[in-house]
């Protein structure tokens, strides 16, 4: 996307709200109810924001909300975009550029993921410490806008250590089990084979999904602090693999969502 299209989107949003968000939150599959935590003043359908794609996945409502969590002004995306929907990674990450241009300095990304760590269980929350990009592309490919960030951004601490510590502290305070590990992004939309799970685990990944990484790369490129959280919705142990379904995944996500909401709310309130 060009700088002009980001400006167009920003102008469209500013005609609807005067809120300048400090924090942006992206909600993944089955996590739309987290928006209930937000005291929302304004709701803007993605279709009314120039340049925003349209989500085609169940439970992705396709709305941008503005309000407060505690005293913190927040912009919250109910639904995200994926490569498997036919979008380029530049399109997938476009909303992050808009959110940064609107003022957000911190990005919190959430998702559901398959769990490959043998000691973790479905429903567990995972604090993302790092990621592996196997999407076959990069949202920064193409001409670089030096005003947004450097041509070769450093990714040695893509997931902010200070935010991760804060998340651990909040989870401990609420007696919430919070795992910590590596997220790997794959293109999808099919779930992985037994052999693929073995490969991904051997590469060093703990959880696997089809999102998040393009948004994080784009946010880091623009100097944002990033916190990432996953909910394990299915066990992906190749020697004990059982069939699953979108319905089962969403059910697990919704059951775990109150704990995710508690961590996100606690982090935002202490920023």
FIVOZA-858077 format. One record per residue (C-alpha): residue number from 1; residue in one letter; x negated, y negated, z negated. Coordinates in nm, 3 decimals. Example, Ala and Ser with C-alpha at 12.3 -4.5 7.8 and 13.67 -1.06 7.14 Angstrom:
(rec 1, 'a', (-1.230, 0.450, -0.780)) (rec 2, 's', (-1.367, 0.106, -0.714)) 
This chain:
(rec 1, 'x', (0.000, 0.000, 0.000)) (rec 2, 'x', (-0.117, -0.351, 0.068)) (rec 3, 'x', (-0.161, -0.631, -0.180)) (rec 4, 'x', (0.135, -0.808, -0.016)) (rec 5, 'x', (0.370, -0.517, -0.088)) (rec 6, 'x', (0.261, -0.514, -0.454)) (rec 7, 'x', (0.338, -0.886, -0.467)) (rec 8, 'x', (0.679, -0.824, -0.307)) (rec 9, 'x', (0.762, -0.563, -0.569)) (rec 10, 'x', (0.648, -0.789, -0.851)) (rec 11, 'x', (0.861, -1.075, -0.724)) (rec 12, 'x', (1.166, -0.849, -0.701)) (rec 13, 'x', (1.119, -0.729, -1.058)) (rec 14, 'x', (1.064, -1.080, -1.194)) (rec 15, 'x', (1.399, -1.191, -1.053)) (rec 16, 'x', (1.559, -0.937, -1.289)) (rec 17, 'x', (1.355, -0.974, -1.609)) (rec 18, 'x', (1.121, -1.215, -1.783)) (rec 19, 'x', (0.969, -0.937, -1.995)) (rec 20, 'x', (0.592, -0.903, -1.956)) (rec 21, 'x', (0.512, -0.544, -2.058)) (rec 22, 'x', (0.203, -0.467, -2.264)) (rec 23, 'x', (0.257, -0.093, -2.213)) (rec 24, 'x', (0.385, 0.112, -1.920)) (rec 25, 'x', (0.525, 0.463, -1.972)) (rec 26, 'x', (0.584, 0.722, -1.699)) (rec 27, 'x', (0.829, 1.001, -1.781)) (rec 28, 'x', (0.797, 1.340, -1.613)) (rec 29, 'x', (1.032, 1.629, -1.537)) (rec 30, 'x', (1.292, 1.684, -1.808)) (rec 31, 'x', (1.169, 1.388, -2.013)) (rec 32, 'x', (1.413, 1.120, -1.907)) (rec 33, 'x', (1.584, 1.110, -2.247)) (rec 34, 'x', (1.272, 0.955, -2.399)) (rec 35, 'x', (1.412, 0.633, -2.256)) (rec 36, 'x', (1.665, 0.644, -2.541)) (rec 37, 'x', (1.378, 0.540, -2.768)) (rec 38, 'x', (1.349, 0.216, -2.573)) (rec 39, 'x', (1.562, -0.083, -2.662)) (rec 40, 'x', (1.624, -0.153, -2.296)) (rec 41, 'x', (1.726, -0.501, -2.184)) (rec 42, 'x', (1.702, -0.444, -1.809)) (rec 43, 'x', (1.740, -0.139, -1.582)) (rec 44, 'x', (1.629, -0.161, -1.219)) (rec 45, 'x', (1.690, 0.127, -0.975)) (rec 46, 'x', (1.380, 0.213, -0.773)) (rec 47, 'x', (1.583, 0.158, -0.456)) (rec 48, 'x', (1.595, -0.212, -0.544)) (rec 49, 'x', (1.216, -0.251, -0.576)) (rec 50, 'x', (1.027, -0.301, -0.247)) (rec 51, 'x', (0.769, -0.029, -0.185)) (rec 52, 'x', (0.894, 0.213, -0.452)) (rec 53, 'x', (0.955, 0.565, -0.317)) (rec 54, 'x', (1.272, 0.755, -0.404)) (rec 55, 'x', (1.244, 1.052, -0.642)) (rec 56, 'x', (1.394, 1.373, -0.504)) (rec 57, 'x', (1.335, 1.597, -0.807)) (rec 58, 'x', (1.600, 1.703, -1.056)) (rec 59, 'x', (1.595, 1.499, -1.383)) (rec 60, 'x', (1.398, 1.212, -1.225)) (rec 61, 'x', (1.657, 0.936, -1.253)) (rec 62, 'x', (1.465, 0.681, -1.046)) (rec 63, 'x', (1.498, 0.377, -1.272)) (rec 64, 'x', (1.254, 0.122, -1.414)) (rec 65, 'x', (1.349, 0.008, -1.764)) (rec 66, 'x', (1.224, -0.297, -1.953)) (rec 67, 'x', (1.261, -0.340, -2.327)) (rec 68, 'x', (1.080, -0.290, -2.655)) (rec 69, 'x', (0.947, -0.004, -2.865)) (rec 70, 'x', (0.913, -0.152, -3.211)) (rec 71, 'x', (0.791, -0.501, -3.128)) (rec 72, 'x', (0.596, -0.402, -2.818)) (rec 73, 'x', (0.729, -0.499, -2.474)) (rec 74, 'x', (0.739, -0.187, -2.257)) (rec 75, 'x', (0.815, -0.094, -1.897)) (rec 76, 'x', (0.930, 0.267, -1.863)) (rec 77, 'x', (0.963, 0.469, -1.544)) (rec 78, 'x', (1.240, 0.728, -1.557)) (rec 79, 'x', (1.100, 0.955, -1.291)) (rec 80, 'x', (0.783, 0.972, -1.087)) (rec 81, 'x', (0.675, 1.086, -0.741)) (rec 82, 'x', (0.476, 1.385, -0.618)) (rec 83, 'x', (0.273, 1.483, -0.317)) (rec 84, 'x', (0.498, 1.783, -0.256)) (rec 85, 'x', (0.790, 1.546, -0.194)) (rec 86, 'x', (0.609, 1.430, 0.116)) (rec 87, 'x', (0.457, 1.113, -0.030)) (rec 88, 'x', (0.094, 1.011, 0.006)) (rec 89, 'x', (-0.104, 0.966, -0.314)) (rec 90, 'x', (-0.113, 0.595, -0.236)) (rec 91, 'x', (0.269, 0.594, -0.246)) (rec 92, 'x', (0.271, 0.809, -0.560)) (rec 93, 'x', (0.044, 0.561, -0.738)) (rec 94, 'x', (0.201, 0.242, -0.601)) (rec 95, 'x', (0.422, 0.184, -0.909)) (rec 96, 'x', (0.112, 0.182, -1.131)) (rec 97, 'x', (-0.030, -0.106, -0.928)) (rec 98, 'x', (0.299, -0.292, -0.969)) (rec 99, 'x', (0.310, -0.227, -1.344)) (rec 100, 'x', (-0.046, -0.354, -1.382)) (rec 101, 'x', (0.037, -0.664, -1.180)) (rec 102, 'x', (0.337, -0.722, -1.409)) (rec 103, 'x', (0.099, -0.734, -1.705)) (rec 104, 'x', (0.073, -0.382, -1.847)) (rec 105, 'x', (-0.271, -0.310, -1.992)) (rec 106, 'x', (-0.199, 0.040, -2.123)) (rec 107, 'x', (-0.047, 0.336, -1.937)) (rec 108, 'x', (0.110, 0.634, -2.113)) (rec 109, 'x', (0.178, 0.927, -1.881)) (rec 110, 'x', (0.383, 1.233, -1.976)) (rec 111, 'x', (0.449, 1.554, -1.791)) (rec 112, 'x', (0.549, 1.917, -1.824)) (rec 113, 'x', (0.282, 2.175, -1.750)) (rec 114, 'x', (0.205, 2.543, -1.739)) (rec 115, 'x', (-0.009, 2.660, -2.029)) (rec 116, 'x', (-0.317, 2.869, -1.951)) (rec 117, 'x', (-0.480, 2.862, -2.295)) (rec 118, 'x', (-0.416, 3.203, -2.454)) (rec 119, 'x', (-0.370, 3.061, -2.806)) (rec 120, 'x', (-0.114, 2.796, -2.713)) (rec 121, 'x', (0.264, 2.840, -2.689)) (rec 122, 'x', (0.555, 2.707, -2.489)) (rec 123, 'x', (0.690, 2.389, -2.643)) (rec 124, 'x', (0.346, 2.279, -2.766)) (rec 125, 'x', (0.238, 1.920, -2.704)) (rec 126, 'x', (-0.101, 1.875, -2.539)) (rec 127, 'x', (-0.311, 1.561, -2.557)) (rec 128, 'x', (-0.493, 1.534, -2.224)) (rec 129, 'x', (-0.866, 1.486, -2.277)) (rec 130, 'x', (-0.971, 1.510, -1.911)) (rec 131, 'x', (-0.845, 1.623, -1.574)) (rec 132, 'x', (-0.939, 1.810, -1.257)) (rec 133, 'x', (-0.805, 1.679, -0.926)) (rec 134, 'x', (-0.720, 1.962, -0.685)) (rec 135, 'x', (-0.460, 1.765, -0.490)) (rec 136, 'x', (-0.688, 1.746, -0.189)) (rec 137, 'x', (-0.671, 1.367, -0.172)) (rec 138, 'x', (-0.732, 1.053, -0.377)) (rec 139, 'x', (-0.510, 0.745, -0.423)) (rec 140, 'x', (-0.817, 0.522, -0.383)) (rec 141, 'x', (-0.904, 0.654, -0.037)) (rec 142, 'x', (-0.905, 0.383, 0.227)) (rec 143, 'x', (-0.997, 0.014, 0.200)) (rec 144, 'x', (-1.071, -0.100, -0.155)) (rec 145, 'x', (-0.914, -0.412, -0.304)) (rec 146, 'x', (-1.203, -0.553, -0.506)) (rec 147, 'x', (-0.962, -0.778, -0.695)) (rec 148, 'x', (-0.798, -0.468, -0.844)) (rec 149, 'x', (-1.107, -0.264, -0.923)) (rec 150, 'x', (-1.446, -0.137, -0.805)) (rec 151, 'x', (-1.500, 0.083, -0.500)) (rec 152, 'x', (-1.646, 0.361, -0.717)) (rec 153, 'x', (-1.468, 0.353, -1.056)) (rec 154, 'x', (-1.622, 0.547, -1.344)) (rec 155, 'x', (-1.408, 0.834, -1.474)) (rec 156, 'x', (-1.625, 0.952, -1.763)) (rec 157, 'x', (-1.359, 0.847, -2.015)) (rec 158, 'x', (-1.042, 0.831, -1.806)) (rec 159, 'x', (-0.828, 0.916, -2.109)) (rec 160, 'x', (-0.907, 0.646, -2.364)) (rec 161, 'x', (-1.081, 0.789, -2.675)) (rec 162, 'x', (-0.925, 0.528, -2.904)) (rec 163, 'x', (-0.573, 0.607, -2.785)) (rec 164, 'x', (-0.637, 0.979, -2.821)) (rec 165, 'x', (-0.748, 0.928, -3.181)) (rec 166, 'x', (-0.439, 0.722, -3.249)) (rec 167, 'x', (-0.219, 0.997, -3.099)) (rec 168, 'x', (-0.388, 1.258, -3.318)) (rec 169, 'x', (-0.332, 1.039, -3.626)) (rec 170, 'x', (0.036, 0.990, -3.542)) (rec 171, 'x', (0.088, 1.362, -3.481)) (rec 172, 'x', (-0.080, 1.445, -3.811)) (rec 173, 'x', (0.139, 1.195, -3.993)) (rec 174, 'x', (0.453, 1.351, -3.846)) (rec 175, 'x', (0.323, 1.708, -3.895)) (rec 176, 'x', (0.340, 1.770, -3.520)) (rec 177, 'x', (0.110, 2.030, -3.364)) (rec 178, 'x', (-0.091, 1.849, -3.096)) (rec 179, 'x', (-0.327, 2.054, -2.880)) (rec 180, 'x', (-0.599, 1.885, -2.678)) (rec 181, 'x', (-0.735, 1.997, -2.343)) (rec 182, 'x', (-0.790, 1.960, -1.970)) (rec 183, 'x', (-0.510, 1.909, -1.717)) (rec 184, 'x', (-0.551, 2.028, -1.359)) (rec 185, 'x', (-0.334, 1.884, -1.080)) (rec 186, 'x', (-0.239, 2.108, -0.786)) (rec 187, 'x', (-0.026, 2.018, -0.482)) (rec 188, 'x', (0.274, 2.249, -0.543)) (rec 189, 'x', (0.565, 2.284, -0.511)) (rec 190, 'x', (0.533, 2.658, -0.570)) (rec 191, 'x', (0.408, 2.782, -0.905)) (rec 192, 'x', (0.072, 2.954, -0.902)) (rec 193, 'x', (-0.018, 3.318, -0.847)) (rec 194, 'x', (-0.193, 3.531, -1.107)) (rec 195, 'x', (-0.520, 3.495, -0.918)) (rec 196, 'x', (-0.481, 3.118, -0.901)) (rec 197, 'x', (-0.423, 3.096, -1.277)) (rec 198, 'x', (-0.742, 3.296, -1.332)) (rec 199, 'x', (-0.931, 3.058, -1.103)) (rec 200, 'x', (-0.793, 2.744, -1.270)) (rec 201, 'x', (-0.874, 2.876, -1.615)) (rec 202, 'x', (-1.225, 2.964, -1.502)) (rec 203, 'x', (-1.267, 2.607, -1.377)) (rec 204, 'x', (-1.206, 2.482, -1.730)) (rec 205, 'x', (-0.838, 2.384, -1.724)) (rec 206, 'x', (-0.598, 2.442, -2.012)) (rec 207, 'x', (-0.274, 2.324, -1.850)) (rec 208, 'x', (-0.164, 2.292, -1.487)) (rec 209, 'x', (0.085, 2.061, -1.318)) (rec 210, 'x', (0.161, 1.872, -0.997)) (rec 211, 'x', (0.144, 1.508, -1.106)) (rec 212, 'x', (-0.025, 1.253, -1.334)) (rec 213, 'x', (-0.378, 1.252, -1.189)) (rec 214, 'x', (-0.311, 1.000, -0.907)) (rec 215, 'x', (-0.149, 0.763, -1.156)) (rec 216, 'x', (-0.437, 0.795, -1.399)) (rec 217, 'x', (-0.704, 0.740, -1.133)) (rec 218, 'x', (-0.523, 0.427, -1.017)) (rec 219, 'x', (-0.478, 0.295, -1.370)) (rec 220, 'x', (-0.846, 0.346, -1.457)) (rec 221, 'x', (-0.945, 0.179, -1.129)) (rec 222, 'x', (-0.757, -0.129, -1.248)) (rec 223, 'x', (-0.903, -0.132, -1.597)) (rec 224, 'x', (-0.604, 0.006, -1.784)) (rec 225, 'x', (-0.631, 0.220, -2.097)) (rec 226, 'x', (-0.465, 0.559, -2.045)) (rec 227, 'x', (-0.302, 0.811, -2.277)) (rec 228, 'x', (-0.178, 1.141, -2.132)) (rec 229, 'x', (0.057, 1.394, -2.293)) (rec 230, 'x', (0.189, 1.727, -2.163)) (rec 231, 'x', (0.457, 1.965, -2.285)) (rec 232, 'x', (0.378, 2.331, -2.219)) (rec 233, 'x', (0.697, 2.468, -2.064)) (rec 234, 'x', (0.582, 2.811, -1.947)) (rec 235, 'x', (0.303, 3.054, -2.028)) (rec 236, 'x', (0.067, 3.109, -1.736)) (rec 237, 'x', (-0.139, 3.400, -1.863)) (rec 238, 'x', (-0.214, 3.615, -1.557)) (rec 239, 'x', (-0.211, 3.948, -1.744)) (rec 240, 'x', (0.122, 3.870, -1.914)) (rec 241, 'x', (0.289, 3.657, -1.649)) (rec 242, 'x', (0.668, 3.648, -1.643)) (rec 243, 'x', (0.895, 3.483, -1.386)) (rec 244, 'x', (1.028, 3.140, -1.478)) (rec 245, 'x', (1.264, 2.882, -1.329)) (rec 246, 'x', (1.316, 2.508, -1.320)) (rec 247, 'x', (1.612, 2.552, -1.555)) (rec 248, 'x', (1.394, 2.725, -1.817)) (rec 249, 'x', (1.122, 2.463, -1.778)) (rec 250, 'x', (1.366, 2.176, -1.829)) (rec 251, 'x', (1.523, 2.348, -2.129)) (rec 252, 'x', (1.185, 2.383, -2.303)) (rec 253, 'x', (1.093, 2.024, -2.216)) (rec 254, 'x', (1.412, 1.885, -2.365)) (rec 255, 'x', (1.369, 2.084, -2.685)) (rec 256, 'x', (1.017, 1.947, -2.728)) (rec 257, 'x', (1.101, 1.593, -2.624)) (rec 258, 'x', (1.178, 1.458, -2.976)) (rec 259, 'x', (0.821, 1.540, -3.081)) (rec 260, 'x', (0.681, 1.376, -2.769)) (rec 261, 'x', (0.897, 1.071, -2.839)) (rec 262, 'x', (0.769, 1.052, -3.196)) (rec 263, 'x', (0.406, 1.051, -3.081)) (rec 264, 'x', (0.465, 0.794, -2.805)) (rec 265, 'x', (0.666, 0.569, -3.036)) (rec 266, 'x', (0.404, 0.593, -3.310)) (rec 267, 'x', (0.120, 0.508, -3.072)) (rec 268, 'x', (0.300, 0.213, -2.916)) (rec 269, 'x', (0.401, 0.068, -3.250)) (rec 270, 'x', (0.036, 0.062, -3.361)) (rec 271, 'x', (-0.110, -0.097, -3.048)) 
